[in-house]
Structure formats: structure tokens, C-alpha cells
Amino acid sequence: METLVIKDVHKTYGEHEAVKGINFSVNEGEVFGLIGPNGSGKTTTLRMISTLLRLTSGNISVCGHDVMRESDEVRKVISYLPEDAGAYKGLTGRAYLRFMAGFFADGEEFGRMVDKGIELADLGDRIDSKIDTYSKGMARRLLIARAIMPSPKVAIMDEVTSGLDVINAFEIRDIIRNIAKRGVTVLLSSHNMFEVDMLCDRIAMINEGSLVLTGAPEELKKEYQAVNLEEVFVKAVKK
């Protein structure tokens, strides 16, 4: 079942066309990667899907809801974690999750949501430390927990491991896999093609606003006789 469908989507800023008629779909429970160099149109695409930017033309539907005509319904079923997301550093991790849960629930549901966030963050006793004492990896875990605890159907994450060391990036990828196992559809962007190869069921490669190809990593490497996705990308762009 297709959770997300993008059809002939364009985004123009004045005379500059940032996204040039891209098409792809994402299935329920899938980890799908939108990959390409910095400035290729990945973040713009994610922001359009998340209702933060208006399409110039084309259509995007999320769980059957049109992002332009039914943006309120779309926001009920998605979470969006931008690359530059931050938390309130003067709060503890627990207080931050409680604050954010208050926008979505009350009563018993509020308590369950906070408990779920604490479980997802998996910070142990540090959940009661102030966020300004967290490492970058710890803060990212907390932000992912915040994004997932309301039980979205689609989690959209932009460069989710950017700036993290090897161990923290490994742990974040493991969290994302577990999120998908819970039935959440994950759409993520990355310029790290090694990471996407390890993590994603399928990918779409984008370059200069245009879609280059889509498919499962192993299938694409076989098709292009490449040892990794970076080589696939280079061969596809030069094709």
C-alpha cells in the first residue's frame, strides 16, 4: 500500500526551478531514502511533503490526503524532523518530552505518550539532565523520540545523522530501523550514500532538482555494475 505519492512536482523560486517534475512513491512501513548532493532539492521536497512549502505545480498525497487541499489532515499523520532541529536547552529531557506531548494529548494518553518518548530516547538517567549537557548524539535521540512519540504514520527526517560520530550514527540508524518495524513509514534525506545503502529498502536519487533513478540499493548496484551507491549515482548522472 502506498503511503506517500509524489506526482510531477515542481517548485520554483522566481526564475530558479529547485525541483523539476519529480515522481516517486513510498510504501507503508518502508524506509525510503531521498539522496543526492547538497543543494539537489532534497530538503525542498521534504518541506513540500511536510506542508511547510507550497508546490508550484504537481500533486503530493500522504495517506490519501492532498498536501495542498488537506494540509491539516496531513499534519495529523506526519512528523518532520529538520536537519537543524533543536530542543529547549534549559529543560531536562523528560520536561521537554512532557512539554511537547502537551500539544498532542492529555490525561492517560499524555502519560503514555511521554513514557513512549522516554523509551524511544533510551537515555537512562540522563533523561533528567538538562539538554544543554547532552552530546549531539543524545540530543538527536531525544529529538527523534519527540518526533515519533505521537505515533505518526509517516516520519520525515532530513540528514538525521549529520554531524554525528560513527557510534552515534550507528545507534541512530538502529533506532530508525526499529521505528519502521513498529509500522511507521520513514522518509529520510541524506547525502551519505553509504548510510542509505545500509538503511533503506528503496531510494530515489535526485540531482539538480531532477529525479535520476529509483529502486532498491542492491538492484541498482547490480543494474549499474557498481560496488556502492556513490558509483551508481556517478554512472547514472553521466549516462
C-alpha angles and dihedrals in degrees: 000000000000113000096177128031125184116189125186093325120185130181120189130185106194105301094344117095106205096177120031115200102303124183130192141126134214124213127224113276093010128135102222124185126208103197139177143110123307110283094025095120101265098124093042089054093049091049092052091050089049091053091243093114128038119235116243088212141336131055137278123185126187117194088341095309122119110233093218101043099030104031093142091056091047091053090055093061103038139065122199125202111187122204092248096046115143139185132222100276095200091062128079117245091254093049091049092053090047091050093050094043088057089071091060111031148011138195117017092346089058091055092047091049093051091047089051091050092051090049092050094047090051093193097144114206090349089077085084094050122096114267092235087069093055125106117238090259093052091049091050091052089052092049092050089050089051090051095048104038094081087061100241119192090221125034114197116196128181117207089331097182097038112142095008125128122244097267095047092045090051091051093048091052089052090052090052092051090052091049090056091049087059088062098261116140109229123204114182136172125215142158088205102096094180089059094047091049089057097042113033132081090202136000142201118211117212129189128179090347096307128106110244101184145324133214147097113311095238092048092050093049089051093047093050095036089235132149094216142009093259089063090045090054094049092048093046093049092049093044 
